[in-house]
């Protein structure tokens, strides 16, 4: 098991502290994510996982510490960060097509007042192909199934050709074919040298597919390869559960 934040990566978080409504949400968080890594951000509800992602996106202020992407503040590198929010956060009742929804992901490249060019259209076409949605590119987004909507969100993030991809609960409520497609896609992106940081409640799946797990409960409890996180006490501290909890048995930590 490595010390949290022991090596510098594409994304570097140092001593991050966040307060919301006068309450400490994150405290002294240290984490690095390098190209070629798929890091699972694991923790109970209220642990600060989504808050951390929003700080990386410069959508929330932090009260202490630093976040850098390639050595620069994220606000200067927004065009290299792809973000897949939880599905309920997207306006699916907005009257637009799949293709246009994916194009909206390139706003930091296109600009607010410019029309998309050939390179933008090519990027959208490639993103749609990667999630197997080319045939539905003209369909209104309000007519999509849950799995199709998740594919649109992933394509929207990929249209930027990001170096860092932030994924907030990407597998929640998905059908099996979409789960399998996204699992394979995230593996391909990692092999292409992308850096991926993913929150998820599917702990067995995260242990199987992630190169590292970061256990978070307002601060980093542990950070390492899944095979190195076999000590039950680590999970007890991260999730505040007892040794009889089904969580530990599902992970094979306690038999």
Secondary structure, DSSP 8 states (H G I E B T S, - for coil): -B-TT-S--SEEEEEEEEEETTEEEEEEEEEEE-TT-EEEEE--TTSSHHHHHHHHTTSS--SEEEEEETTB-GGG-GGGEEEE--GGGS-TTSS-BHHHHHHGGGHHHH-SSS---HHHHHHHHHHHHHTT-GGGTTSBGGG--HHHHHHHHHHHHHTT--SEEEEESTTTT--HHHHHHHHHHHHHHHHTT-EEEEE-S-HHHHHHH-SEEEEESSSEEEEE-GGG---HHHHHHHH---TT-HHHHHTTS--
